[in-house]
């Protein structure tokens, strides 16, 4: 799995941020992430601050996402894991109801940047 190597490396060198940090994601733009969340209709399932009409009740609310300790309830909330989960949720959490929504790597990075920046 692509995510385990960066995570293990981060743990070994102490690079994983503490709870509540807002990580920076290289080559990502939170505003483009906000637009992608709206275009991909993520608000059908999630409450997402800053996204008009994003009042879904199926998935968890995504406000203050940077404060979450885990992605999918079991992986550390670090950018590499979140980006991978956004791209292909069933890969990391086969039991999830969240589908793999077709998107580019750039869109997944931008969405992660937006989630980490949202209040």
N, C-alpha and C positions, 0 to 999 in steps of 0.2 A: 504494500500500500504506500502510495506516494507521501502521505502525511506523516507517517511514523518516523521516518528518518529526520525531517526537520524538527519534529517535536522532541525526539530523543536528544538530538544535538542541542536544542534549546534548554532542555532540562540539565544536561551535563555541563553546559557553560553558564547556567544561571540566567539565561536570557528571557525566560518566561516572565511576563509582567505580573505584578501583584493584582489582586482583585480590584476591579474598578478602573484600571488603567485604560486609556484610549489608544490602542496601538496605531501606529502609522503603517500604511500598506503602500509599498512602492508602486508607482504607475497606476494608482487608483484615484478616483475622484468621487467624493461623496455626492455631489450634485448630480453627476451622471448616474450614480446608484439610485438616487431618489427617482429619477426619470425611469430607470429600468424597472424598479419595483412597481411603479404605476403601469408601465407598458406591459409588463408580464403578469399583471393583475394579482399580485401577491396579497393584496388587501382583501381578496375574496375569502381567504382563510385566516388572515392575521389582522390584528389591530396594529397599525404602523403610524407613528406620529409623523406628521408632515406630508402624508400621502392622502389626497382627497378620496373619500369613500372607503378607506381601508379600515373597515369595522368588522372584519370576519371574526367568527367565534369558533372555528374548527381548530386552528392551530393556536399556539401560545401568543400572547401579545408581545410585540418586539420593541417596546419602549425601554429606554435605558439598557440596551443590549450589552454595552460594555461592562455592565455590572454583573452579568451572568458569569458563573464560574465554569459552567459546562456547555458544550454544544451537544444537542440530542440527549442530554441528561447523563452522558457518560464520557465524553472526550473533553480535554481542556479547551477552554475558550481562547484559542490563539488564532491569528489570522489564517495560517495554512489549513487548519482544521475547518474553520468556518467557511472558507472559500470552497473547500472540497465538499462540505455538506450542502452548501447552496447549489453547487453544480449537480450533485448526485446524492440526494439524501438516502435512498435505499442502500447505497454502497456501504455507508457507515452505520446505518440503523435500519436493517431489513424490516423491522416491525413498524416503521413509521408509516403514517398515512400521507406524508408529504411526497408528492411525485417528483421525478426528475424532469424539471422544466427545461426544454432546450434553450440554451443561452451560451454565449461566448465566455472564454476565460476572463476577458476584460470586464464583461458585465458582472460576473460573479465577484470579481475583485472590487468593482465599484459599489456593488450592493453591500459587501462586507464593510467597506469604508463608511457607507452611509449608516449602517446599523451601529458601528462603533461610535459614530459622531452624534447619533440621535439622543435626545433627552427625553 
